[in-house]
Amino acid sequence: MNLTNQNQKTQKTTEQHMVDFLKHFQALEQAMEPFKDQKRDLRENFHENGWLSKEEMRMAVRAYRMLKQDLDLEEVKSLISKLKLSGFNNG
C-alpha cells in the first residue's frame, strides 16, 4: 500500500468529523445544564422576592453583555439616531 492510499484511509470524512463534533457538543450541553438551571432559579428568586422585575433583569443582562463586549455607547447612540432619522421604527 502506498503512502497516499494509507493517508486516505486514515483521514476522517466530513461526516466522521461531524459525529465527533456532536459528541463533544452534546457532552458540553449536558455539562452546562445545571448552570442553566441555576440561572433560571436566580431569575425566579429575584422576581418572586420582588427585588427586580423581569424587564429590569433583561435590561441588567443587556447592560452586562454590552460592558463585556466593551461597546462604545456613543457609537451605539449615534447608530440609533441615524436609524431613527432614516425612518426605522422598532415595531
N, C-alpha and C positions, 0 to 999 in steps of 0.2 A: 504494500500500500504506500503510495507516495504521500508526501507531506501535505499537499493540497487536499486530497481526499480525507486525510486524517483530521485536518483543521475543519473541514466542512461538517464532519460527523460530530466533533466536539463543540462546535458553535451552537448556541441556542437559537431557536426560531423566535420570531416576534411573539408568537402565541405562548411559548415557554416563558419568555420574559414577562408577559402579561400575567401569567399564572403566578410566577414568583412575586411580582409586584403586588398582586391582590392578596396573596397570603400574608405579606408583610403589612399591607394596608389594613387588612382585617384584624391582625394582631394589635395594631396601633389603635384602631377604632374601639376594640374591646378594652384595651388598657385605659383609654380616655373616658369611657362611660361613667365610672364613678365620679370623675371630676365634673362631667356634665350634670350629673345628679346633684352634686354639691352646689353648682351654680344655680340650678333650679331651686334648690332648698333655700339658698341665700336670698334669692329674689322673693320667694314666697314669705320668708321670715320678715324681711323688711316691709313687705306690703301688708302682711297680716298685723304687724305691730303698729302700722300707721306711720312708720318713720319716713317712707318715701312712696310716692305713687308710682304706678308702672311707667308713666311718661317721664317722671323725674329720674327713674333708674335708666331709661333708654337714653335720656339726654346725658346723664353722667357717663354712661358707657361710650356714647359717641364722642364726648369730650376726651375721655381717656384714650380712645383709639386715635383721635386727631393728635393728641400730645405724643403718643407713642410713635406716630409716623412723622413727627416734627413738621407738621404742616405750617405754612406761612399763613396766618389768619388774615392778614391784609390782602394777600393774593386771593384767598377764598372769597373775601368780601367783594373784591373787585370783580371777580368772575360772576358772582351772584348779581351784582349791579348790572353788569353787561348783559347777562341773560334776561333780567327783568326789562332792561331797555330794549332788548330785541323782541320783546313780546312773549317770552317764555312764561308760561303760567303753570305752576305746580299743582295741577288738579284738573 
